[in-house]
């Protein structure tokens, strides 16, 4: 079994660079690891990609910016992110895969669904999912004041995320890529 960690650059400016997710680095590496396109296609069809970035925690000064049923809170675990316009690449099956891993460790998982009446940023998840045809889950630690000089997250959330990713890598039955 193979595992791969990809760290892409330039995500905050659209990933459009040779070192960004829209470049050909990942597909090039996969071709070198598995040159036969049929074998590569078979592997990707049963693999998962975890796209990690921050997640918007509900800000106490602006709770109306969140869907009232999905309010990520600092210190309550990693967040699975959903968007109806596919600004996040999470699907039902990819979310279930991540929840299963978290459940095996008793790590709590929160969910974030972007309010339909507000604009939503994106991650490299949809880029990789589209280019590779791989099931992808977008996750992150809840953060307040994202992109500000005082961005804040809970002390335990990064550790809980680390636990789930380590467990994901240790499971031989799940071929995977983490980016």
N, C-alpha and C positions, 0 to 999 in steps of 0.2 A: 504494500500500500504506500501511496505517496501523499505527503502533506506539503503545503506551500504557503508561505506568508509573503504577501505583496504589500509593500509600502509605497504608495503613489504620491507624487508631488503635485502641487498646483491645484488641489481640489477646490480651494476657495475662489479660484478664478476660472472655473469651468473645466479643469483637467485637460485642456487643449495644449499639450506640449509633448515632447518626446518622453519626458519623465512622468507625464500625467496618465490617468486612466484611459484617456482617449487615444493614447499612443499604442504602438503595437508590441510593447514589451511583454505583456502577459501572454498574448497569443504566440509570440515568438518562442518564449520559454516552453510553453506547452508543446509546441511542435518539436522542439529539441528533445524533450522528455519522451514524447510519444509521437514519432514521425508519421505513423499510419493514421490517416484521417478517420477511417472507420473505427479503429480502436479508441482514438481520442474522443470521437462523438459518443461512443458507448460509455466511456468513463465519465464524461461530463453529464450525460443524461442521468446518472445515478449519484452524482456528486452534489455537494452544497457549498455555497460561498457565503461567508459571513462578512458583511460590510460594516465596519465599525466607525462611528463618528459620535459626536455628542448628541444628546436629545434635549429638547426644551422641557425643563421642569416648569410646573405651574409657578408663576411669579406671584407672590402675595399682593403686589400692587396692581397686577393686571390679570386677574383670574379669568376675565371675560375673553381673553385671547385664546383660551383653551376650550376644547370640546368638554362639556361638563361631565361626561362619562369617562373621560380619559385624562386624568390629572397626575402625571408623574411627579413624585415628591422625592427630594434629596434623601438619601439614606435608606431607600426602600427597594433597592436592586436595579439591575440593568433594565433598559427599556427597549421593547420591540416597537419599531416605527412603521406606520401604515400611511398610505396616501392613495386616494382613489384615482388620481392622475398619474400614478406610478412615479412620483418624485422620489419615493422609496420603493425598493424592489420586493418587499416582503409579500409572500403569498401565504395562503392557509397552511400548505404543507411545510414551507420553510419555517414558519412561526411554530408549528407543532414540533418540528425537529428541535428547535432551540429550547422550547418549553420542556421537552422531554429531558434534554441534557441538564437544564436548570433544576428540574424536579428530582433528578437522580442525586443532586447535591444539596437539596433543600434550599436552593437559592431562589428568593422571590423574584418575580418578573413583573414589570409594569408594561403598560401599553400606551402608545401615543398615536392619536389620530388627529391629523391637522384639521382645524376648522375649515369648512368648505368656503367660507366667505373671506378667507385671508390667503395671501400668497404663501407659497411654501418653497423653501430651498430644496436642494437635492444632495445626494451623496454620489459616490462612485458605484454604488450598488446597481442602479439601473443601467449604467454604462457597461459594467462587466456582464450583467445578466443578459443584456441585449447582444453584446458582441460574442459571448460564449454560449448562450443558450443554457445557462446553468441556473438551478434554483438558488435563490438568494434571499437572505434575511438581513434587513437593516436593523442594527442595534446600536445602543450607546448608553453612556451613563447620563443620568439627568443632570442638567446644568442650568444655573440661573445666569442671566445677563450674557448669553452666548455672544461671542465676538467683541465683548467689551474689554476694557483694561482690567476689570475685576470679575472676570468669569469665575463662577464658584460651583463646586460640586461637593457631594457628601464624601466623607472620609472612607466609608466602607464600599461605596458603589464601584470604584475602580477595582478593588480587590475581588468583589463578587463577579465582575465581568472577567477578570483574569482567571478565576476558578472555572467558570463555564468554558472559556476558550481552551484552557489547559485540558479539561475533560473532553472537549470536542476533539482535540488533537490525539488524545489517547485511545479513542474508540476506533479500532481497525475496521469496523463494519461501515463506517461512513467516510468515503473518499471526500476530501474537502480542500477548500482554498479559503484563506482568511485574508481580507484586504482592508 
